[in-house]
Structures are given as C-alpha cells and as structure tokens.
Amino acid sequence: MLEERAYWLAWAQISGIGPVLLQRLQQHFGTLATAWNATKAQLGEVEGFGLQTLAKVVEQRSRLNPQQLLIQHQQENPHFWTPADAEYPRLLLETPSPPPILYYRGEVELSENFGQKPLVGIVGTRQPSDYGIRWTRQISTALAKNGFTVVSGMAEGIDTEGHSAAMKAGGRTIAVVGTGVDVIYPHKNQDLYRQILAAGLVVSEYPTKTPPDRTHFPRRNRIIAGLSRAILVIEAPLKSGALITATYANDFGRDVYALPGRIDDYPSQGCLKLISQGASLILKELDELLKMLGAIPQIDTVDTSPAPEQLILPILLPELQQVMDAIAVDTIPFDSLVQKTGMNTSSVSSALLQLELMGLVSQLPGMRYQKA
C-alpha cells in the first residue's frame, strides 16, 4: 500500500496527467507502480495518451523518484489520502475523476469516509438574501441535529452560513477549499476556519501554501458533489458555482434539491431552473426533507430479506465475483481481502462498495466484511 501511495503522488506531479487519465492508467495496468515502469509503447495503449502526453511522461518520469518524493512531500503535507489508502472517502472514489491526492486538516471521522455517516452538501450564492440565509440556517441546523454532516466550500454567503449553523447545532462540517488546507480564503473566514478544524475537516486537492486561483473553485465543486449523498442548492443565479456543483451531482447519480423562490428574484433563478429540470423541492416542512434524505440507501445497510439460502445471486462482473469469492463464511478484514484477491486496495474498496449497495456484503466495525 505504501509503495502504491508513492506512485499515485508521483504520477500526479506529471503535467497533463489528470484524475481521469490516472484512473485509466490504474485500470489498464492494475497498479500505478506497474504503469510507472511501463514502456512508452505500453503507455501508448492507454486511451488519452497521445504523442505529446507520452513525451511529457517519458521526460518528467526520468527526473522523479517516487519513494523519495513521498518522503519529501510528507514533510510539508503530513496529512493526505490517495486512492491506494483504505481511508480515502469511498463515495468520492466512485466518481469518474477522484483527486489523486486529497489533503486534509482537522478532525477525521472515518465513518464519514466509509459512508456510514451521511454527508449532505449545501451550496449557494455568495450574496444571499435574508430569505436564503434564514433557510440555510434552519436546514443546516436540522441536518446537524439529525446526524448528517454538512459539506460546503467555505466561501462567503450560503457556504459560510451552512458551516456555521451546523457547528452551532453541535454537528460536524467539512469544508472543501480551492486553496491549500493551510490557506484561509476568504480572509474574513479566519474564525470560521479555526472552528471547522475543531469540529470537522478542511479538505483540498491542492498542496499546502497553494494560493487562491479562479480555476480551482469550479474544480473543487466536483469534490463537494462527490463526497455528498445529496446536494441542496439554496439560492443560486443562473451562472453560479452552485449550479456547477448540481451538474456534477447529477452526473454522479446524487440527489439534487433546490429551494424555490419568486420568479423575479435574481438569486432564485438557478434554483427555479433546477426544479424545472427535475430537482426535488425543499419545502417548508423540513421533516419531509429529512425523511427523503434518510431514505437514501446507507452504504452499511443491508436488506436481510430474503434469507441467505433463498437469495438468488446476480451475474457479477469478474472483479466483483473475485472479491465475493474471497469472503469466507466468517468475517474477513479488509487487508486480508486485498492479500487474498491479489487486487490493489482501491479496486477492492470499489468492489466492496458495489457489493454493499447490491445487498450482497455488509461491513462490520474494524473494517471487517461478511456476506449478507
């Protein structure tokens, strides 16, 4: 696992190699360590590796030592996950472009990473009305009091209100930032940042000391959507980052909810558009919203009917069947599954998530698994 971690980091340093190409490399070669040692011709077999990309890989790869890079990188960035780490957020890992490096700072709660505690994203305009502020506070408070973790982007406006209300209600919150996790932006959110570190987590795909950049913020929205089981849009103009987040959420198969407003209110135009496209309404009775969010299948919830002897197993993909076959009658630890299947950790984690969602496998405390 440590070796593969170093190669995720090394590949991420090569210009032109983004999350999508890294996924293709991992799938094609099985491990990024194998891909690192592949010839130019072998790399050329991977979709997306044109002549220019291959030239960059060959030139830049020769100047990097993955193991040394990992040691040096950890000196300034002591806390980060790669898809090779079992702690990498599992819902995010299932998206088409998970960050190869996800830096974090604050208090980690692994039940969030493993999908056992539901995360809900709240996004919206940086210039909310009193109406938007009031409903953001009410919704975030209700979510926090009912065991949900609120995810947002620590921007001004709706993001700030969502984080603050969740923490005031005694809940947890996760801020996905477009800077390094040690950089506070906007500067006025210094107090909020410190509060989040004590009652939640700040995450980013950018290393420490990375300053704000206008191109970073639209990209970080895919992480908000990827971490969350559902996205709630509270006031958003037609052109806004909140709608980008909602688009990612739709692409990832997440539920999208929008707060309705008056048709002539500028901050509500984006929400009304989402509703016209099929987003669910956030209505006055928050109990109904909580009921719908609570109905989203939990990753660690397994339907026990019918009884195991009556269960007709579906035809599984080869990698899913391989993991299924490796799970004995009794429980088995995650590390043992990796060793028994000979698959890399990210592939095993992905297969387990799919099997859990199908109701074929259940997760027990201590990252142990059993057949349902």
C-alpha positions as CSV (number, residue, x, y, z in Angstrom):
1,M,0.0,0.0,0.0
2,L,2.8,2.4,0.9
3,E,4.5,1.8,-2.4
4,E,1.4,2.4,-4.4
5,R,0.8,5.6,-2.4
6,A,4.1,6.9,-3.6
7,Y,3.2,6.2,-7.2
8,W,-0.2,8.0,-7.0
9,L,1.8,11.0,-5.8
10,A,4.5,10.7,-8.4
11,W,2.0,10.4,-11.3
12,A,0.1,13.4,-10.0
13,Q,3.3,15.5,-10.5
14,I,3.4,14.9,-14.2
15,S,1.8,17.7,-16.2
16,G,-1.0,16.7,-18.4
17,I,-1.9,13.7,-16.3
18,G,-5.2,14.4,-14.5
19,P,-7.6,12.4,-12.5
20,V,-9.3,10.8,-15.5
21,L,-6.0,9.6,-17.1
22,L,-4.8,8.3,-13.7
23,Q,-8.0,6.2,-13.4
24,R,-7.3,4.8,-16.9
25,L,-3.7,4.0,-16.0
26,Q,-4.7,2.2,-12.8
27,Q,-7.4,0.2,-14.6
28,H,-5.1,-0.7,-17.5
29,F,-2.0,-1.8,-15.6
30,G,-3.6,-2.9,-12.3
31,T,-1.3,-0.7,-10.2
32,L,0.3,2.7,-10.8
33,A,3.7,1.2,-9.8
34,T,3.4,-1.1,-12.9
35,A,2.4,1.8,-15.0
36,W,5.4,3.8,-13.8
37,N,7.7,1.2,-15.2
38,A,5.8,0.6,-18.4
39,T,7.5,1.4,-21.8
40,K,6.4,4.3,-24.0
41,A,4.7,1.8,-26.3
42,Q,2.8,0.2,-23.5
43,L,1.6,3.6,-22.2
44,G,0.5,4.4,-25.7
45,E,-2.1,1.7,-25.5
46,V,-4.0,3.6,-22.9
47,E,-6.8,5.8,-24.2
48,G,-5.9,9.5,-24.0
49,F,-2.1,9.1,-24.2
50,G,-1.2,10.9,-27.3
51,L,2.3,11.7,-28.5
52,Q,2.6,14.9,-26.6
53,T,1.4,13.3,-23.3
54,L,3.8,10.4,-23.8
55,A,6.7,12.8,-24.4
56,K,5.9,14.6,-21.1
57,V,5.7,11.3,-19.2
58,V,9.0,10.0,-20.5
59,E,10.8,13.3,-19.8
60,Q,9.4,14.0,-16.4
61,R,9.3,10.5,-15.1
62,S,13.0,10.2,-15.5
63,R,13.5,13.0,-13.0
64,L,11.3,11.6,-10.3
65,N,12.0,9.0,-7.6
66,P,8.5,8.1,-6.2
67,Q,9.8,6.9,-2.8
68,Q,12.0,10.0,-2.2
69,L,9.2,12.2,-3.5
70,L,6.8,10.7,-0.9
71,I,9.2,11.3,2.0
72,Q,9.9,14.9,0.9
73,H,6.2,15.7,0.2
74,Q,5.1,14.4,3.6
75,Q,7.4,16.9,5.3
76,E,5.2,19.8,4.2
77,N,2.0,17.8,3.7
78,P,1.7,15.3,6.6
79,H,-1.9,14.5,6.1
80,F,-3.3,13.3,2.8
81,W,-5.0,10.3,1.2
82,T,-4.6,8.6,-2.1
83,P,-6.9,6.1,-3.7
84,A,-4.5,3.5,-2.5
85,D,-5.4,4.3,1.1
86,A,-8.3,2.4,2.7
87,E,-9.3,5.7,4.4
88,Y,-9.9,7.5,1.1
89,P,-13.6,8.7,1.0
90,R,-15.4,5.9,-0.7
91,L,-18.2,7.8,-2.3
92,L,-15.6,10.2,-3.8
93,L,-13.6,7.3,-5.1
94,E,-16.6,6.1,-7.1
95,T,-16.7,9.3,-9.2
96,P,-15.1,9.5,-12.7
97,S,-12.4,11.9,-11.5
98,P,-11.4,11.5,-7.9
99,P,-8.5,13.6,-6.8
100,P,-5.3,11.5,-6.9
101,I,-4.2,13.4,-3.7
102,L,-6.8,14.6,-1.2
103,Y,-5.2,16.7,1.6
104,Y,-7.0,17.2,4.9
105,R,-6.7,19.1,8.1
106,G,-8.8,18.9,11.2
107,E,-10.6,16.0,13.0
108,V,-11.1,12.9,10.8
109,E,-14.2,10.8,11.4
110,L,-13.8,7.5,9.4
111,S,-17.5,6.8,9.5
112,E,-17.8,9.7,7.0
113,N,-15.1,8.3,4.8
114,F,-16.6,4.8,4.8
115,G,-20.1,6.0,4.0
116,Q,-21.6,5.1,7.4
117,K,-22.4,8.6,8.3
118,P,-24.4,10.6,5.6
119,L,-22.8,13.7,4.2
120,V,-25.1,16.4,2.6
121,G,-23.8,19.3,0.5
122,I,-25.2,22.8,0.9
123,V,-24.2,25.3,-1.7
124,G,-25.5,28.7,-3.0
125,T,-24.7,32.3,-3.8
126,R,-22.1,34.4,-2.2
127,Q,-24.6,37.2,-1.9
128,P,-27.7,35.6,-0.3
129,S,-30.9,37.4,0.7
130,D,-32.3,37.3,4.2
131,Y,-34.6,34.6,2.9
132,G,-31.6,32.4,1.8
133,I,-29.7,33.0,5.0
134,R,-32.7,32.1,7.1
135,W,-33.4,28.9,5.3
136,T,-29.7,27.9,5.2
137,R,-29.5,28.2,8.9
138,Q,-32.7,26.3,9.5
139,I,-31.8,23.4,7.2
140,S,-28.2,23.1,8.4
141,T,-29.3,23.1,12.0
142,A,-31.9,20.4,11.2
143,L,-29.3,18.3,9.4
144,A,-26.8,18.5,12.1
145,K,-29.3,17.6,14.9
146,N,-30.3,14.6,12.9
147,G,-26.8,13.1,12.4
148,F,-25.9,14.5,9.0
149,T,-22.5,16.1,8.2
150,V,-22.8,19.3,6.2
151,V,-20.4,19.7,3.3
152,S,-19.7,23.1,1.6
153,G,-17.0,25.3,0.2
154,M,-16.2,27.8,2.9
155,A,-17.0,30.7,0.5
156,E,-18.9,33.8,1.6
157,G,-22.6,33.7,1.8
158,I,-24.5,30.4,1.8
159,D,-21.4,28.3,2.4
160,T,-20.4,30.2,5.5
161,E,-23.9,30.1,6.9
162,G,-24.2,26.4,6.3
163,H,-20.9,25.6,8.1
164,S,-21.6,27.9,11.0
165,A,-25.2,26.7,11.6
166,A,-24.2,23.1,11.6
167,M,-21.4,23.7,14.2
168,K,-23.7,25.8,16.4
169,A,-26.1,22.9,16.4
170,G,-23.4,20.6,17.7
171,G,-22.8,18.9,14.4
172,R,-19.9,18.3,12.1
173,T,-19.0,20.0,8.8
174,I,-16.5,19.6,6.0
175,A,-15.1,22.5,4.0
176,V,-13.8,21.7,0.5
177,V,-11.4,24.6,-0.4
178,G,-9.8,25.7,-3.6
179,T,-6.5,26.5,-1.9
180,G,-4.1,24.6,0.3
181,V,-5.7,23.3,3.5
182,D,-3.5,25.8,5.4
183,V,-4.6,28.8,3.4
184,I,-7.7,30.7,4.6
185,Y,-9.8,32.2,1.9
186,P,-11.7,34.4,2.1
187,H,-9.5,36.0,4.7
188,K,-12.6,37.2,6.7
189,N,-13.4,33.5,7.5
190,Q,-10.4,33.0,9.8
191,D,-12.6,32.4,12.8
192,L,-14.8,30.0,10.8
193,Y,-11.7,28.1,9.6
194,R,-10.5,27.6,13.1
195,Q,-13.9,26.4,14.3
196,I,-14.1,23.9,11.4
197,L,-10.7,22.5,12.3
198,A,-12.1,21.8,15.8
199,A,-15.4,20.4,14.7
200,G,-14.8,18.9,11.3
201,L,-12.4,18.8,8.4
202,V,-10.9,21.0,5.7
203,V,-10.0,19.1,2.5
204,S,-8.4,20.1,-0.8
205,E,-6.8,18.5,-3.8
206,Y,-4.1,21.2,-3.7
207,P,-1.0,21.0,-1.5
208,T,-0.1,23.4,1.3
209,K,0.6,27.0,0.6
210,T,-1.4,26.9,-2.7
211,P,-3.0,30.4,-3.0
212,P,-6.5,31.1,-4.4
213,D,-6.9,30.7,-8.1
214,R,-10.1,31.3,-10.1
215,T,-9.7,28.0,-11.9
216,H,-9.6,26.0,-8.7
217,F,-13.0,26.8,-7.4
218,P,-15.1,25.3,-10.2
219,R,-13.0,22.1,-10.0
220,R,-13.4,21.8,-6.2
221,N,-17.2,21.7,-6.7
222,R,-16.9,18.1,-8.1
223,I,-15.4,17.1,-4.7
224,I,-18.3,18.6,-2.8
225,A,-20.7,16.7,-5.0
226,G,-18.6,13.5,-4.9
227,L,-18.4,13.5,-1.1
228,S,-22.1,14.1,-0.6
229,R,-25.1,11.8,-0.9
230,A,-27.3,14.7,-1.8
231,I,-26.8,18.4,-2.8
232,L,-29.1,21.1,-1.5
233,V,-29.0,24.4,-3.6
234,I,-30.0,27.4,-1.6
235,E,-30.3,30.5,-3.8
236,A,-28.2,30.5,-6.9
237,P,-28.2,32.8,-10.0
238,L,-28.2,31.2,-13.4
239,K,-24.4,31.5,-13.7
240,S,-23.0,30.2,-10.4
241,G,-20.7,27.7,-8.9
242,A,-23.7,26.1,-7.1
243,L,-25.2,25.1,-10.4
244,I,-21.8,23.6,-11.4
245,T,-22.0,21.5,-8.2
246,A,-25.5,20.5,-9.0
247,T,-24.4,19.4,-12.5
248,Y,-21.7,17.2,-11.0
249,A,-24.2,15.8,-8.5
250,N,-26.5,14.8,-11.4
251,D,-23.5,13.2,-13.3
252,F,-22.6,11.3,-10.1
253,G,-26.1,10.0,-9.5
254,R,-26.6,12.1,-6.4
255,D,-30.0,13.6,-5.4
256,V,-30.4,17.3,-6.0
257,Y,-32.7,19.5,-4.0
258,A,-33.4,23.2,-4.6
259,L,-35.1,25.9,-2.5
260,P,-37.8,27.6,-4.5
261,G,-38.1,31.4,-4.7
262,R,-40.0,34.1,-6.5
263,I,-39.7,34.0,-10.3
264,D,-38.4,37.6,-10.4
265,D,-35.8,37.2,-7.7
266,Y,-32.3,37.1,-9.3
267,P,-30.8,34.8,-6.6
268,S,-33.5,32.2,-7.2
269,Q,-33.2,31.9,-11.0
270,G,-30.8,29.0,-10.8
271,C,-32.9,27.1,-8.2
272,L,-36.0,27.5,-10.4
273,K,-34.1,26.2,-13.4
274,L,-33.0,23.1,-11.4
275,I,-36.6,22.5,-10.3
276,S,-37.8,22.7,-13.9
277,Q,-35.1,20.1,-14.7
278,G,-36.3,17.7,-12.1
279,A,-34.6,18.7,-8.8
280,S,-36.7,18.0,-5.7
281,L,-38.3,20.9,-3.9
282,I,-37.2,22.0,-0.5
283,L,-40.5,22.7,1.2
284,K,-41.4,24.4,4.5
285,E,-41.8,21.1,6.3
286,L,-38.2,20.1,6.9
287,D,-39.3,16.8,8.4
288,E,-40.2,15.8,4.8
289,L,-36.7,16.8,3.6
290,L,-35.1,14.8,6.4
291,K,-37.3,11.9,5.6
292,M,-36.3,11.9,2.0
293,L,-32.6,12.3,2.8
294,G,-32.9,9.5,5.4
295,A,-34.4,7.2,2.7
296,I,-31.2,7.4,0.7
297,P,-29.6,3.9,1.0
298,Q,-26.9,3.7,3.5
299,I,-23.7,2.0,2.4
300,D,-23.6,-0.1,5.6
301,T,-27.3,-1.0,5.5
302,V,-28.1,-4.4,4.1
303,D,-31.6,-5.8,3.4
304,T,-31.8,-9.2,5.1
305,S,-34.7,-10.4,3.0
306,P,-34.9,-13.0,1.5
307,A,-32.9,-15.4,3.7
308,P,-29.4,-16.2,2.5
309,E,-30.4,-19.7,1.4
310,Q,-33.2,-18.2,-0.8
311,L,-31.0,-15.4,-2.3
312,I,-30.5,-15.7,-6.0
313,L,-27.2,-14.1,-6.8
314,P,-26.9,-11.9,-9.9
315,I,-24.3,-12.4,-12.5
316,L,-21.4,-10.3,-11.3
317,L,-18.5,-8.6,-13.1
318,P,-15.3,-10.6,-12.8
319,E,-13.7,-8.3,-10.2
320,L,-16.8,-8.3,-8.1
321,Q,-17.1,-12.0,-8.2
322,Q,-13.4,-12.3,-7.3
323,V,-14.0,-10.3,-4.1
324,M,-17.2,-12.1,-3.4
325,D,-15.4,-15.5,-3.6
326,A,-12.7,-14.3,-1.3
327,I,-15.1,-13.5,1.6
328,A,-15.4,-16.6,3.7
329,V,-18.3,-17.8,5.8
330,D,-16.9,-15.8,8.7
331,T,-15.9,-12.2,8.7
332,I,-12.7,-11.1,6.9
333,P,-10.6,-8.0,7.4
334,F,-10.1,-5.5,4.5
335,D,-6.3,-6.1,4.4
336,S,-6.8,-9.9,4.2
337,L,-9.2,-9.4,1.3
338,V,-6.6,-7.3,-0.6
339,Q,-4.0,-10.1,0.1
340,K,-6.4,-12.9,-0.8
341,T,-7.6,-11.4,-4.1
342,G,-4.2,-10.0,-5.2
343,M,-6.1,-6.8,-6.3
344,N,-5.0,-3.3,-5.3
345,T,-6.7,-1.6,-2.4
346,S,-8.7,0.9,-4.5
347,S,-10.1,-1.9,-6.6
348,V,-11.1,-4.0,-3.6
349,S,-12.7,-0.9,-1.9
350,S,-14.6,-0.1,-5.1
351,A,-15.8,-3.7,-5.4
352,L,-16.9,-3.8,-1.8
353,L,-18.9,-0.6,-2.1
354,Q,-20.8,-2.0,-5.2
355,L,-21.4,-5.3,-3.4
356,E,-22.8,-3.5,-0.3
357,L,-25.1,-1.4,-2.4
358,M,-26.3,-4.6,-4.1
359,G,-27.0,-6.0,-0.6
360,L,-24.5,-8.9,-1.0
361,V,-21.9,-7.8,1.5
362,S,-22.1,-6.0,4.8
363,Q,-19.4,-4.1,6.7
364,L,-18.7,-4.6,10.4
365,P,-16.7,-2.5,12.8
366,G,-13.0,-2.6,12.3
367,M,-13.2,-2.7,8.5
368,R,-14.3,-6.4,8.5
369,Y,-16.7,-7.8,5.9
370,Q,-19.1,-10.7,5.6
371,K,-21.5,-12.0,3.1
372,A,-25.1,-10.8,3.6
